[in-house]
Amino acid sequence: MADQVSSEARRRFLKMAVAGAAAAPLCALAARRLRAQEQVDPSSELAQQLGYVEDASEVDVEEWPSYEEGQVCANCDLFEGAEGDEYGPCQIFDGNLVAAPGWCSAWIEKTA
Protein backbone atom coordinates (compact mmCIF):
# COMPACT_ATOMS: atom_id res chain seq x y z
CA MET A 1 0.00 0.00 0.00
CA ALA A 2 2.79 2.45 0.89
CA ASP A 3 4.52 1.62 -2.41
CA GLN A 4 1.36 2.50 -4.34
CA VAL A 5 0.98 5.86 -2.53
CA SER A 6 4.67 6.61 -3.04
CA SER A 7 4.45 5.72 -6.72
CA GLU A 8 1.41 7.99 -7.23
CA ALA A 9 3.12 10.86 -5.41
CA ARG A 10 6.20 10.43 -7.58
CA ARG A 11 4.08 10.49 -10.78
CA ARG A 12 2.22 13.59 -9.61
CA PHE A 13 5.54 15.30 -8.79
CA LEU A 14 6.99 14.44 -12.22
CA LYS A 15 3.89 15.75 -14.02
CA MET A 16 4.08 19.02 -12.10
CA ALA A 17 7.83 19.33 -12.76
CA VAL A 18 7.35 18.82 -16.51
CA ALA A 19 4.47 21.32 -16.60
CA GLY A 20 6.55 23.86 -14.68
CA ALA A 21 9.53 23.43 -16.99
CA ALA A 22 7.30 23.87 -20.04
CA ALA A 23 5.69 27.03 -18.62
CA ALA A 24 8.94 28.72 -17.56
CA PRO A 25 9.85 30.23 -20.98
CA LEU A 26 6.31 31.55 -21.41
CA CYS A 27 6.42 33.16 -17.98
CA ALA A 28 9.78 34.76 -18.77
CA LEU A 29 8.41 36.21 -22.03
CA ALA A 30 5.31 37.53 -20.27
CA ALA A 31 7.43 39.11 -17.54
CA ARG A 32 9.66 40.78 -20.13
CA ARG A 33 6.67 42.23 -21.94
CA LEU A 34 5.24 43.56 -18.68
CA ARG A 35 8.57 45.23 -17.86
CA ALA A 36 8.68 46.87 -21.29
CA GLN A 37 6.81 49.97 -20.28
CA GLU A 38 9.43 52.67 -20.59
CA GLN A 39 10.32 54.31 -23.88
CA VAL A 40 14.00 54.45 -24.70
CA ASP A 41 15.41 57.92 -24.11
CA PRO A 42 17.35 58.89 -27.27
CA SER A 43 19.77 60.86 -25.08
CA SER A 44 20.66 57.83 -22.92
CA GLU A 45 24.20 56.49 -23.14
CA LEU A 46 23.30 53.24 -24.95
CA ALA A 47 20.98 55.04 -27.38
CA GLN A 48 23.74 57.53 -28.18
CA GLN A 49 26.30 54.75 -28.70
CA LEU A 50 23.96 53.01 -31.15
CA GLY A 51 22.77 56.18 -32.89
CA TYR A 52 19.13 55.55 -31.91
CA VAL A 53 16.63 58.05 -33.27
CA GLU A 54 12.85 57.87 -33.07
CA ASP A 55 12.51 58.82 -36.74
CA ALA A 56 14.83 57.10 -39.22
CA SER A 57 14.63 60.10 -41.56
CA GLU A 58 16.75 61.94 -38.97
CA VAL A 59 19.71 59.51 -39.16
CA ASP A 60 23.00 61.32 -39.82
CA VAL A 61 24.27 59.15 -42.69
CA GLU A 62 27.75 60.61 -42.42
CA GLU A 63 28.01 59.45 -38.82
CA TRP A 64 26.10 56.20 -39.45
CA PRO A 65 27.04 55.03 -42.99
CA SER A 66 25.53 51.58 -42.32
CA TYR A 67 22.04 53.13 -42.46
CA GLU A 68 20.05 52.42 -45.61
CA GLU A 69 16.74 54.02 -46.48
CA GLY A 70 13.84 51.81 -45.45
CA GLN A 71 15.53 50.44 -42.35
CA VAL A 72 13.28 51.14 -39.36
CA CYS A 73 12.76 49.50 -35.99
CA ALA A 74 9.46 47.99 -37.15
CA ASN A 75 11.25 45.87 -39.78
CA CYS A 76 14.21 44.96 -37.55
CA ASP A 77 14.55 41.39 -36.27
CA LEU A 78 15.18 42.71 -32.74
CA PHE A 79 11.84 44.59 -32.61
CA GLU A 80 9.26 42.61 -30.65
CA GLY A 81 6.23 44.81 -31.24
CA ALA A 82 3.24 43.75 -33.29
CA GLU A 83 2.69 45.02 -36.82
CA GLY A 84 1.13 48.47 -36.65
CA ASP A 85 2.38 49.26 -33.12
CA GLU A 86 3.68 52.82 -32.69
CA TYR A 87 6.21 51.59 -30.11
CA GLY A 88 7.42 48.10 -29.28
CA PRO A 89 9.92 46.26 -27.09
CA CYS A 90 13.48 45.93 -28.40
CA GLN A 91 15.90 43.17 -27.44
CA ILE A 92 18.88 45.55 -27.58
CA PHE A 93 17.33 47.96 -25.09
CA ASP A 94 16.39 45.25 -22.57
CA GLY A 95 12.81 45.13 -23.74
CA ASN A 96 12.20 48.86 -23.37
CA LEU A 97 10.06 50.50 -26.02
CA VAL A 98 11.48 51.93 -29.24
CA ALA A 99 9.60 53.89 -31.89
CA ALA A 100 8.50 51.74 -34.84
CA PRO A 101 9.74 54.37 -37.35
CA GLY A 102 13.03 54.70 -35.42
CA TRP A 103 16.47 53.29 -36.18
CA CYS A 104 19.75 52.33 -34.51
CA SER A 105 22.99 50.79 -35.72
CA ALA A 106 22.01 47.37 -34.31
CA TRP A 107 19.33 47.05 -37.02
CA ILE A 108 19.09 43.52 -38.45
CA GLU A 109 16.83 42.56 -41.33
CA LYS A 110 13.72 40.78 -40.08
CA THR A 111 13.61 37.12 -41.03
CA ALA A 112 10.39 35.37 -41.92
Secondary structure, DSSP 8 states (H G I E B T S, - for coil): -HHHHHHHHHHHHHHHHHHHHHHHHHHHHHHHHHHTTSB--TTSHHHHHHT-BSSGGG--TTT-TT--TT--GGGBTTB-S-TT-SEEEBTTTTT-EEETT-B-TT--B---
